[in-house]
């Protein structure tokens, strides 16, 4: 091999080496970070979607239809938010769970309650809507899973009254969990309870009571059994308040509006347990934007047969009127959605205020706030 040829090869290798070094240097040079486009998509990814069911009625209680996002204003902790969408009842399907109390139910109105509730489901539900049926007794029983109005009404009419304890909190909590996990997002979720709201058998209440009893016995070899009854009552009340708060949180987290009808009517004031039961339903309804109906039923078990029949007719008319009003509220529901970019700690309760600045004549019902989940 000649010296000239070796020199040419060396030059070629040198050129290749220099090109490789340049390529490495080029790749090592940091690539400029592209500027983030501040568009709607980026905001949505970094923000928290908040869903608020809202009902709008006029002075007569009739549903107000045809409203848009521009008709509403919403504030979060006093800060105005931008509403992304306000779907009405015609465009947003309904998911409703009907909870029927069958514990110790010997009231003559029971059958009429069933028939009126079944009629209500038939009238208010559309083909895209779905209903779930539970009974409230010693434990939650899912009578009918998520299905059409036809299947749901048949299930309601097949419910039988029983005698036993009441796991009210467990049943409402189970229904809230069912709707949250089984119903698609972006739908209106509603729980309707036909009950007196009393609870004496939910697992949380039982466990707390037993724990208090164990603590009392463990404190000494000879506990004061005279005070045991009072301690048990105190334990039950404490447990019930705890369970009430847990169930309310479950309703809030699932974006559920809670409605209730108390068949006991004005007789709920006869004892403290009944008063607490009605308070349960009033709190659940108020905090979620629903209504707790308390009809004034007349007695139907007097010695006067004619009076009983007359009272039954009046009670049925009252019940039908309540279901009519409830149907109006559901038809007046809107599902407001907005993205909150505020930074709040997890589990904080964020206060909301929904209004209609241009329509002060209308009545707006919505929940008071929501809990931060992420």
C-alpha positions, 0 to 999 in steps of 0.5 A, a space after each residue: 500500500 502506498 504512502 499516498 493511499 494511506 494518507 487519503 484513508 487517514 484523512 477520510 477517517 479524520 473527517 468521519 470522526 469530526 462529523 461524529 463528534 459534531 453529531 454528538 455535540 448537536 444531540 447533547 445540546 438541550 432542545 428548547 422547551 416548546 411554549 405551552 398553549 394556554 388553551 381550554 384543553 390544558 385548563 381542563 386537564 389541570 382542573 377539577 370537574 365539579 357537577 352541580 344538579 340544580 332545579 328551577 321552578 317558577 312561583 307556582 312550582 312549575 318547571 322552567 325549561 329552556 334555560 342555558 348556561 348563560 342564565 346561571 351564575 355560580 360562585 365557589 367560595 365567593 369566586 365567580 366560576 365559568 360554567 361549561 355546560 348546563 344540560 336540562 332534563 330533556 337532554 340529561 338522562 335520569 338515574 333514580 334509586 327508590 328506597 321503600 321502607 318495609 320495616 314494621 310497616 302495618 299502615 293501611 296506606 302501604 299499598 297506596 304508597 306502592 301504587 302511587 310510587 309505581 305510577 310516578 316512575 311510569 310518568 317521570 321516566 323516559 326510555 333512556 332513564 334508569 331506576 334502582 329499587 331498594 327496601 329498607 329493613 334489617 339490612 339493605 336489599 337490592 330488589 331491582 338493579 338498574 333497569 327501565 321504568 317497566 321493570 322498576 314499577 313491577 318490582 315496586 308493586 311486588 314489595 311486601 311489608 314486614 316487621 323488623 328493625 330498620 337499617 336506614 343509614 346502611 340502605 341510603 349509603 348502599 344506594 349512593 354507592 350503587 349510583 356512583 359506581 353503576 350509573 354513567 357519569 354525566 347523568 342526573 342522580 336522585 334518591 327518593 326515600 319513602 320512610 320515617 328516617 328512623 334507624 336502629 339497626 345499621 352496622 355503624 350504630 350497632 358496632 358503636 353501641 357494642 363498643 360503648 357497652 364493652 368500654 363500660 364493662 371493662 372499666 371495672 369489675 362491677 359496672 353500674 348497671 342502673 346507668 347502663 340504659 342511659 349510656 346505651 342511648 347516648 352511644 346510639 345517639 352518638 353513633 347515629 350522628 356519626 352515621 348521618 355524617 358519613 351517609 351525607 358525605 356519600 351523597 355529596 361525593 356521588 352528586 346525588 339529590 336526595 328526596 324523601 316522603 315521610 308517611 308518618 306525617 305530623 305524628 313524627 313528633 310523638 317521640 324523639 326517635 321519630 323527630 331524629 328520623 325526620 331530621 335525617 331526611 331534612 338534612 340529606 335533602 337540604 344539603 343536596 338540593 332536594 326536598 323532604 316532604 312531610 304530608 299531613 295524613 289523616 288517621 285511617 285506623 279509627 273505629 269509624 269505617 266511613 271516616 277511614 275510607 274518607 281519610 284514605 281518599 284524602 291521603 291518597 290525593 295528598 300523596 299524588 300531589 306530592 309525587 306531582 310536585 316531585 315530578 315537576 322538580 325532576 323535570 326542572 333539573 339542570 346539570 351544571 358543570 364547571 372546572 375549578 382550578 382553585 387549590 383546596 386541601 383534600 376533604 375540604 367542604 367548598 361552599 357554592 352559590 348558584 343564582 340567576 341574576 336576570 331571573 330573580 322571579 325564579 326559585 333555584 334549589 341546589 346543594 350548598 357545596 361539595 367535598 374536594 376528592 383530589 
